[in-house]
Amino acid sequence: MTERPLTGRIRPGEAPPDREAYERAGGYQALRRALLHMTPEEVVGDVTTSGLRGRGGAGFGTGQKWSFVPKPRSGQRRYLIANADEMEPGTFKDRLLLEGDPHQMVEAIIVSAYALAATDAYIFVRGEYKLAIARLTQAIGEATAAGYLGTDILGSGYALALHLHASAGRYICGEETALLTALEGRRALPRSKPPFPQVSGLWGAPSVVNNVETLCNVPHIVNNGPDWFKGLGIGPDGGTKLYGVSGRVKRPGAWELPIGTKLREILEEHAGGMQDGYQVRALLPGGASTGFLGADQLDIAMDYGSVEKAGSRLGTGTAIVLDDRACPVGMIRNLEHFFAQESCGWCTPCRDGLPWVERMLQALEDGDGEDEDLHQLERHVGLLGMGRTFCAHAPGAMAPLGSGLQKFGREFAQHVHQHRCPWPAAGVPRARGALQGTA
């Protein structure tokens, strides 16, 4: 995405490019091209033709999403929001973009906001990203001083105000309508749809929410054209993708690669393979809310369609590796603990179902599990699935559980029949019946 490749290894004290350095590398050329030589409709058309899909997890067509925004009316406020509330366990790609090249984010927002005729833009950033917030604040100040933000940008007549908002820190804020509610200063709860944000979003005005990585592709599409972007990919999807790997690998990190790169290449070449003495048992290919892929599925292409056909989702493209020495039940319990505590509490299946899933998994880990618990876990996968809850939080939580029950049935049964976790690191089992009496 940048002239200077991102490796996922930002060294402490290493400063990102300032405005002058960014411009020497070709920065803000897309801004000049868009505002001075293209109409907003032409920018939307190029993004649509490029086939850019959302990099935040859903993979929806970016240009198609933009096309849902109604034509601007005189005096109407319109908003673009960059979703930088990156709280998905195992995902850290957007932080690298914000810390490593903040001016790219600023330029991407201005060009995208121009395409949408937005009057105001927000970067809704995870509150714990202190370094990213500091660097974005500096970049916004430098861009404003250069006349890239404010009124009559570059003499084009277009005006934009860019605001930086630090999140109060809830995972549900990553859901676009809950993000909008939080940005309005209210409790972060998802909204019913329709109306969709493109028609009635922030303070009731037309609004578009896009992921950081998604937006960072826009200036390069404007500079180089949609055909160039499509040619970067391997297979049906266009462009590059930030892929990440965490777990027992030799070089955990993130790398910008052609979208469609094989999972095996990412794991073995870029992440250096597994640490000595460890083998891949399975992995979550796109963050904590995706389903497990087995060690026999490493040769799939990491694009949206291929991963879906394999039984999971590309998600954020950041893989979490489960090694052969780790307990899969314990890993899933850890994930469900996160999802349970991060439920917004708005709908009953999510609010009450996720804590019960966590308790049943904890009972298995403690040696208190029974065969009926496995049946109940399977049942909850359906009860908390897509279409049964107000938003996608609980269905996302069920992805690792549902796939885990299928792939690790033997390991789940061992926990029941041996009345303990078979992996030594699991600790000492508690007395049976400890699950009883929990509220």
HUFENZI-V415649 format. One record per residue. RES is the residue in one letter. SS is DSSP state (alpha for helix, beta for strand, coil for the rest). Layout:
{{RES;SS} {RES;SS}}
This chain:
{{M;coil} {T;coil} {E;coil} {R;coil} {P;coil} {L;coil} {T;coil} {G;coil} {R;coil} {I;coil} {R;coil} {P;coil} {G;coil} {E;coil} {A;coil} {P;coil} {P;coil} {D;coil} {R;alpha} {E;alpha} {A;alpha} {Y;alpha} {E;alpha} {R;alpha} {A;coil} {G;coil} {G;coil} {Y;coil} {Q;alpha} {A;alpha} {L;alpha} {R;alpha} {R;alpha} {A;alpha} {L;alpha} {L;alpha} {H;alpha} {M;coil} {T;coil} {P;alpha} {E;alpha} {E;alpha} {V;alpha} {V;alpha} {G;alpha} {D;alpha} {V;alpha} {T;alpha} {T;alpha} {S;alpha} {G;coil} {L;coil} {R;beta} {G;coil} {R;coil} {G;coil} {G;coil} {A;coil} {G;coil} {F;coil} {G;beta} {T;alpha} {G;alpha} {Q;alpha} {K;alpha} {W;alpha} {S;alpha} {F;coil} {V;coil} {P;coil} {K;coil} {P;coil} {R;coil} {S;coil} {G;coil} {Q;coil} {R;coil} {R;coil} {Y;beta} {L;beta} {I;beta} {A;beta} {N;beta} {A;beta} {D;coil} {E;coil} {M;coil} {E;coil} {P;coil} {G;coil} {T;coil} {F;coil} {K;alpha} {D;alpha} {R;alpha} {L;alpha} {L;alpha} {L;alpha} {E;alpha} {G;alpha} {D;coil} {P;alpha} {H;alpha} {Q;alpha} {M;alpha} {V;alpha} {E;alpha} {A;alpha} {I;alpha} {I;alpha} {V;alpha} {S;alpha} {A;alpha} {Y;alpha} {A;alpha} {L;alpha} {A;coil} {A;coil} {T;coil} {D;beta} {A;beta} {Y;beta} {I;beta} {F;beta} {V;beta} {R;coil} {G;coil} {E;coil} {Y;coil} {K;alpha} {L;alpha} {A;alpha} {I;alpha} {A;alpha} {R;alpha} {L;alpha} {T;alpha} {Q;alpha} {A;alpha} {I;alpha} {G;alpha} {E;alpha} {A;alpha} {T;alpha} {A;alpha} {A;coil} {G;coil} {Y;coil} {L;coil} {G;beta} {T;coil} {D;coil} {I;alpha} {L;alpha} {G;alpha} {S;coil} {G;coil} {Y;coil} {A;coil} {L;beta} {A;beta} {L;beta} {H;beta} {L;beta} {H;beta} {A;beta} {S;coil} {A;coil} {G;coil} {R;coil} {Y;alpha} {I;alpha} {C;alpha} {G;alpha} {E;coil} {E;alpha} {T;alpha} {A;alpha} {L;alpha} {L;alpha} {T;alpha} {A;alpha} {L;alpha} {E;coil} {G;coil} {R;coil} {R;coil} {A;coil} {L;coil} {P;coil} {R;coil} {S;coil} {K;coil} {P;coil} {P;coil} {F;coil} {P;coil} {Q;coil} {V;coil} {S;coil} {G;coil} {L;alpha} {W;alpha} {G;alpha} {A;coil} {P;coil} {S;beta} {V;beta} {V;beta} {N;beta} {N;beta} {V;alpha} {E;alpha} {T;alpha} {L;alpha} {C;alpha} {N;coil} {V;alpha} {P;alpha} {H;alpha} {I;alpha} {V;alpha} {N;alpha} {N;alpha} {G;coil} {P;alpha} {D;alpha} {W;alpha} {F;alpha} {K;alpha} {G;alpha} {L;alpha} {G;coil} {I;coil} {G;coil} {P;coil} {D;coil} {G;coil} {G;coil} {T;beta} {K;beta} {L;beta} {Y;beta} {G;beta} {V;beta} {S;beta} {G;coil} {R;coil} {V;beta} {K;coil} {R;coil} {P;coil} {G;beta} {A;beta} {W;beta} {E;beta} {L;beta} {P;beta} {I;coil} {G;coil} {T;coil} {K;beta} {L;alpha} {R;alpha} {E;alpha} {I;alpha} {L;alpha} {E;alpha} {E;alpha} {H;alpha} {A;coil} {G;coil} {G;coil} {M;beta} {Q;coil} {D;coil} {G;coil} {Y;coil} {Q;coil} {V;beta} {R;beta} {A;beta} {L;beta} {L;beta} {P;coil} {G;coil} {G;coil} {A;coil} {S;coil} {T;coil} {G;coil} {F;beta} {L;beta} {G;beta} {A;alpha} {D;alpha} {Q;alpha} {L;coil} {D;coil} {I;coil} {A;beta} {M;coil} {D;coil} {Y;alpha} {G;alpha} {S;alpha} {V;alpha} {E;alpha} {K;alpha} {A;coil} {G;coil} {S;coil} {R;coil} {L;coil} {G;coil} {T;coil} {G;coil} {T;beta} {A;beta} {I;beta} {V;beta} {L;beta} {D;beta} {D;coil} {R;coil} {A;coil} {C;coil} {P;alpha} {V;alpha} {G;alpha} {M;alpha} {I;alpha} {R;alpha} {N;alpha} {L;alpha} {E;alpha} {H;alpha} {F;alpha} {F;alpha} {A;alpha} {Q;alpha} {E;alpha} {S;coil} {C;coil} {G;coil} {W;coil} {C;coil} {T;alpha} {P;alpha} {C;alpha} {R;alpha} {D;alpha} {G;alpha} {L;alpha} {P;alpha} {W;alpha} {V;alpha} {E;alpha} {R;alpha} {M;alpha} {L;alpha} {Q;alpha} {A;alpha} {L;alpha} {E;alpha} {D;coil} {G;coil} {D;coil} {G;coil} {E;coil} {D;alpha} {E;alpha} {D;alpha} {L;alpha} {H;alpha} {Q;alpha} {L;alpha} {E;alpha} {R;alpha} {H;alpha} {V;alpha} {G;alpha} {L;alpha} {L;coil} {G;coil} {M;coil} {G;coil} {R;coil} {T;coil} {F;coil} {C;coil} {A;coil} {H;alpha} {A;alpha} {P;alpha} {G;alpha} {A;alpha} {M;alpha} {A;alpha} {P;alpha} {L;alpha} {G;alpha} {S;alpha} {G;alpha} {L;alpha} {Q;alpha} {K;alpha} {F;coil} {G;alpha} {R;alpha} {E;alpha} {F;alpha} {A;alpha} {Q;alpha} {H;alpha} {V;alpha} {H;alpha} {Q;coil} {H;coil} {R;coil} {C;coil} {P;coil} {W;coil} {P;alpha} {A;alpha} {A;alpha} {G;coil} {V;coil} {P;coil} {R;coil} {A;coil} {R;coil} {G;coil} {A;coil} {L;coil} {Q;coil} {G;coil} {T;coil} {A;coil}}
